[in-house]
Amino acid sequence: MSGFFQSYAVEVDIKDASNATCLYANWMMRFLITYESNNGDYKNTTLNLSSNVTHNGSICGNDTQAALVAVQFGDGHSWSINVTKNNETYQGEFITLTYNTNDTTVFPDAKRKGPVTVLMKDPSPPVQLNTVYVCHNSYLIEAENTTQIFWNVTMQAFVQNGTVSKKESRCAADTPTSAPSVPPTIANVTTASTTTLSPAPTTTPTPVENPDTGNYSLKSGNKTCFLATVGLQLNVSQDKPLLININPKTTIADGACGNTTATLKLNDRNSTLIGFTFAVKNTSASVQKFYLREVNVTLLNRLNGSVISSADNSNFSKWDAFLGSSYMCRKEQTLQINEDVQVHTFNLWIQPFLVEANKFATAQECSLDDDSILIPIVVGAALAVLIAIIVVAYIIGRRKSYAGYQTL
């Protein structure tokens, strides 16, 4: 994933037969998509709106026909939402995204060629007629290996008298809380606070607690294909180090299962995105193992969905275990993504392939957890100390005996 992305605002102003505005929408959006490459790997890409957006096919709608906002952009990509009217309210029904994997700029090595359509239900609540729906903060919708991110949304369907209303219905994301936010800092960030006591020149950081452990899973059809239990913490070096604990209660798991690669994508409140890609390797003619191959991290601005920073490391060879088993490491581990970003894991238990009956298979434990390695070391050290004591006592005894013999 590249470092920063360019996205454009969309404005749609649909007129009726009398040339009066009947539907108005202005918003920004971005799409995060997981797709299969030619070699069977699953890759993550970002699809942004281009500057040449059209809105062919958009219609006003009426009491019996749904309104439709339809836009086309880039190399064969399109997005639409139909909006229905019900008594005194209007509401989005279904969102349709069609992305074209023939667009080699976005999907440089896609195995599946041509348009791919994803249909999902719009989760937004009903809006009163003659009221404009507004949502400045970003929110996301996930379905079928896609994450759609929206922000700076202004929309009114079934506009009355050709004039967009000044009465607003604000989204839940815009609702103020008792604790004010400070844009545009990273959400869910725990920093080491400092207090300077004169005349002491140094500061004392407050310890940061370990993250809570989350349970995540993926399904292929009705069958669980990926299991993960892990606590996650990011260490990001910017102007000053930031420790970001991933909150399992607000984190959504998505991804893809395959025969030779599998990807787990975690999204914490649309502010922190972490992707783990696993692959299968042949260690001999008859033995296969899986291992962690790639980790990517993206930090987003919750206010507008823009990318603050992103990092990727595709050269890992960690967490390997025999195919059909799971991997476990209770102790803290550190994954170095780049010089500025680290991922710390706690209480890790993961199985990306061949999950049966929705349960972890027998675990192969990491060397950090293997206390049996310490037993012979401790026993050997104790024996060495004991032998040394016996030898010293023997020498001292011999010297005393010899001294006594000399005085006779």
N, C-alpha and C positions, 0 to 999 in steps of 0.2 A: 504494500500500500504506500502510495507516495505521501509526501509530507503535507502539502496544502492543496486545497481544491477550490476551483472557481465555480460558482453557481449563480444563476440569474433568476430574477423575479419574473413571475408570470402574471399578466393582467388580461382578464377576459371580460369584455363588456358586450353582452348580447342584446340586440335590439329586436323589438317585435315588429309587426307589419306597419305600425304607425311611426317607426323609428324611435320609439321610447325604450329606455333601458328596462329589460325584464329580468336580467340576471347579471350580477356583477361579482367578480372574484379577483383577488390579488393575493399571491402567496409565493413562498419559496419552498423547494423540496429537493431532496437528494435520496439516492437509493444505494444501499449496500447489498451486494449480491454475491452468493457463493455459487460457483459453476465448476463443472468437471472439465479438466484439460485433456488433451490428446493422449497423454501418458497415464491417464486414470487418476491423477491427483485432483484434489479439490482446492480451488483458489478463490480468494476474496478480491472483489473489485468494487469500484465506486462509479456509479452512473450519475452524472450531473446534467442539469438542464443546460442547453446551449442557448446561444443568442438568437437563433432562428426558430423560435417557437411559433406554431400556428394553432388555431383552435377550430379547425374544420369539423363540422358535425355537431357542434354545441347547439342546444335548442332551449327555448324558454320554458316549456312545459305548461301544464294547466291543471285543472281539478282532476282530470282523468289520466293525464299523461305526465310521466316523470320529466323533470328538467334534466339536462345533461351538460356537464362541463367536460369537454374533450380537448386534449392538447397533443400535438405531435412535435417531436424534437429529435435532433441528432440524426443518426443513420438508421432510420426505421423504428425508432422507439415512440411509444405513445402511452398516455395515461388518461383515465376518465373516471368520473363519479356521477352516478345518477341520484337525483334528489327528488323525493316525493312530498306531496302536500297532503296533510291530514287535518281536516277541520281548521284549527287555528295555529297549526305549527307546520314547519317543514323540517326534513331530516335527510341526511345522506344515507343511502342504502348500501350500494356496493361500489367498491373501488376496483378498477381493472388496470393492471400494469402489463404492458407488453414490451419486452426488451428483445433486441435483435442481436443474437450472438455472431452474426456476420460482420458486426462492427468490430473490426480487429483492433481498433484503438482501445476499446474498453475490454474486449474479450479476445486477446491476441492469439490464444491457442485453444479455443473452445472445441470440445469433442462434438457436441451437438450444435448443428448449424441451423440458423433460421430464427424466426420469432418464437418466443416463449411467453405465454400468457399466465398471469397469476391473478386470481380473483379472491377478494377478501371483503368482509363485512366492515363497514365504517362504524367505529365504536362511539362516535360523537353523539351527544344527546340531542333531542328535538329542540328547535329554536322557534320562538314565537314569530308569527308572520309580522311583517313590517318592522323587523329587528335584524340588525346585521350581526353576524357571528364573527368574533374577533379572538385571535389567539397569537400573542406575540412570542411567548415562550415556545420552545420546541417540544414536540411529542412524536411518538413513533408508533408504527403498526408493523407487525411481523407476520409473515406467512410464506411457506414454501421456499426456504433459503433466501428470502429477501427481507430487508429492513427498510421501511419507508420513513423518512424523517421530514417533518413539516415544521415551518416556523413563519412568523410574520403573516399570519393568515387573516384575511378579511373577505367575507363572502355573504351575499344575500341572494337567495333565490326567491322567485315570485315577487319581484319588486313592484310596489304599487305606485301608480301615477308617474312612473319613469324616474323616480328620485330615490336614491339609496338612503335608507333611514339613518338618522343620527343616534337612534337608540341602540345600544350595544348589548350583546349577550357574550360574556367573557368565558373562556374555557377554564377548566379546573387548574391547568398549569399556570394561569395568570392570577389565580386567587392569592392575595397576600397572606402571609403567615405571620405569627407572632414574632418570629426571628427573621429580621430583614436580611435579604441576600445582598451580596456585594458583587455586582457584575464587573468584569467578566471572568472572575476567578473560577478555578476548577471546582465542580461540585464534589461533595463527599470527600473532602481533603482534611486530613489530620496533620497539623504542623507542630513542630517542636517549639513551644512558646518559651520566651526568655524574659527574665526580670533582672534589671541592673540595679544593684544596691551600692550606692556611693559609700566609700570610694573604691569598692571592689571592681576591677577592670573586666572580670569575666562574667559570663552568663551561664545559667544552669538550665538545660533543656528538660522539659517534662517528658517522662517516659511514655511511649505510645503503646497502647495495648495491642496484642495480637488480634488479627481479624477473626470474625466468627466463621465457623465451618459451614459451607453450603453443600447441598445435595442437588446434583444436576443430572439430567438424562435426555436422550434423544430417542425418537421412535422412527422406524421405517414401516409405514402402514400402521398396524396395531401392535407391532412387536418392538420392544425396547432393544436398541442396537448399540447404545453408548451409555456408560455409567461413570459418574465422577463425583467424588466427595473431596472437597478441598477448601482451605481457607486461603485467601489471596490478598496480598498487599503489594502495592507499587511503590517504588522509590524513584522519584523523578527529580533530577537535578536541573533546576532552572536558575532564577536569581538566587534562590536558596533551596535546599533540599525539601521536598514534599513527600510525606508518607500518606498514601491513599489506601484505606481499607475498603475492600469490595464488600458491600452489604448483601448477603444472600437473599434477604427479604425483599429487596428492590431490584434484583438481578434476573434478567430473562435469558434463558438458554436457547440457542438455536444452533444450526450446523448441518452437517451431512455425514451419512455413513456410507462406506464403500468397502469393497473387498480388499483393496490394497492401501487406501488412504481414508482417513476420517478426520473431520474438523468439528471442534466444539467452539462456538462463539458465545461469549458472555457479554451482556449489555446491562450495565448498572445505571439506571435512570437516565439513559441517553447522555451520559457524561463520560463514561469510561467503557471502552470496547476492548476486549481481550480475546484473541483467537489462538487456539492450540491445534496444530495439525500433526497427526500421527501417520506413520507409514509402516509397511511390512517389509522385512528384509530376510533373505535366505542366508542362514549361517552355515548350512551344509545342504547336501542334496535332499535331505528329508526333514530338516529342522528349520522352522520359521520363527522369527521374533518380531514384535512390534516395538517401536521407539518413537519418542517425541522428536520431530524433525524441525518444526517451525513454530514460532510464537510472534504474534504481532499485537501491538498496543496502540490504540488511538484515543486521544483525549479530546472531547468536544466541549464547546461552549454551550451550556444549557439554554442560554438566552436566545441564541439564533442558530444553533446547530453547526456553526463553523468549526473547523478543525483547529485546535490549539497546537497540537503536535502529534506525530505518529512515528512509531519505530517498529522495525521488523528484523528478525534474525531467522534465516532459513537453513542454518548450518548446525543445528543441534543434533546430538546423538545421545540422548538421555532417556531415562525411564524405560529401559528396554526389559522385556519379559517375553517368555514363550507365548506364542499365539494360542489363544484358548485359556490363558490365565490372566490374572490382573497384576497390577503393580502397586505397591504400598510403600509409603515413606512418612512416618509420623513426625520425624524431626524437620526442622526448618531447612529448606533448600533455596538457593538463589539462582535464578536464570538471568544472565547478563544479555539484555536485548541489544543495547549499544552503550556507548560511553555515558549516556545521560539517563538511561532507563534500566531498572532492574525489576524483576518479578519475584517476590518471595512466596513460597508455598508452605502451608502447614497442614498436618494431618491428611496428607494426600493418599487417596485410594482411587485408582482409575482403571477402566477397562474399555478401550475403544473398539474392540472387535469381538465377535463370537459370544455375545451375551446370551445366556440361557436362563429362562424362567425369571427374568427381571432381577437376577441376583449376581453379585460378584463371584467369579470363579476363585480358586485357590490363589492366594497372593504370593508373589515373589517380593520379598522385602529388600529395601535398599541397605547398603552396607552401614549407613548411619544408625539404622535400627537394630542391626544384627549384634546383640549383646554376646552371642556365643563366641564371637571372635575375641572378645575381651577376656573370657574365662581362662583359656590357656596362657594368655599373657600375664594375667594377675597371678595365677598359680605358679607359673615359671618364675616370676619376680619374687614371690614369697619364698619359694624353694631356694633361690639364689641367695637371698638374705639369710635364710636359716643356715645354709651351708657355710656362708661367710662367718656367721656367729660361732658355729662349731669349730671351724678352723682356727679362729682367733682364740677361742677358749682353750683349744688344745695346745696352741703355741704358748699361751700364757702359763698353762699348767706345766708344760715341759720345762719352761724357764725356771719356775719355782722349784720344781723337783731337782733340777740341776744345781740351783743355788744351794738347796739343802744338803745335797750330797757333798758339795765343796766345803761346807763348814764342819763336816765330820772328820 
